[in-house]
Amino acid sequence: MENMQELLARKKGVVAAMQMMDRNAHFDSEEGRVYAQTLVKLVTIEMQIEAQEKEKIAR
């Protein structure tokens, strides 16, 4: 599992990439699919960050 700093760096990179994309692109276009995949990556990273925070609190 990645550490918190690595996850935050990945999140920052994904957010920067998403800002350059067209968020209004249709999902049936290539750009829309790439945006949706990037959004999934962002959510996954955020879930990993939350899991690590909860684990830290539980200790």
C-alpha positions in Angstrom: 0.0 0.0 0.0 1.3 3.4 -0.9 2.1 5.9 1.8 0.1 9.1 2.3 2.6 11.4 0.6 2.6 9.2 -2.5 -1.2 9.2 -2.6 -1.4 12.9 -2.2 1.1 13.4 -5.0 -0.9 11.1 -7.3 -4.1 12.9 -6.4 -2.5 16.3 -7.2 -1.4 14.9 -10.6 -4.8 13.4 -11.4 -6.6 16.6 -10.4 -4.2 18.7 -12.6 -4.9 16.4 -15.6 -8.6 16.6 -15.0 -8.5 20.4 -15.1 -7.1 20.3 -18.6 -9.8 17.9 -19.8 -13.2 18.8 -21.1 -15.6 17.9 -18.3 -18.6 18.3 -20.6 -17.4 15.8 -23.1 -19.8 13.1 -24.0 -19.1 9.6 -22.7 -19.4 8.1 -26.1 -16.3 10.1 -27.3 -12.7 9.2 -26.5 -12.2 12.3 -24.4 -15.3 11.5 -22.4 -14.1 8.0 -21.7 -10.7 9.3 -20.7 -12.3 11.8 -18.3 -14.4 9.1 -16.8 -11.4 6.8 -16.3 -9.5 9.7 -14.7 -12.4 10.4 -12.4 -12.4 6.8 -11.3 -8.7 7.0 -10.6 -9.3 10.1 -8.4 -12.0 8.5 -6.5 -9.9 5.4 -5.9 -7.0 7.5 -4.6 -9.4 9.4 -2.3 -10.7 6.1 -1.0 -7.2 4.9 -0.2 -6.4 8.2 1.6 -9.6 7.9 3.7 -8.8 4.2 4.5 -5.3 5.2 5.7 -6.7 8.1 7.8 -9.2 5.8 9.4 -6.5 3.2 10.1 -4.3 5.9 11.7 -7.3 7.0 13.9 -8.0 3.4 14.9 -4.5 3.0 16.3 
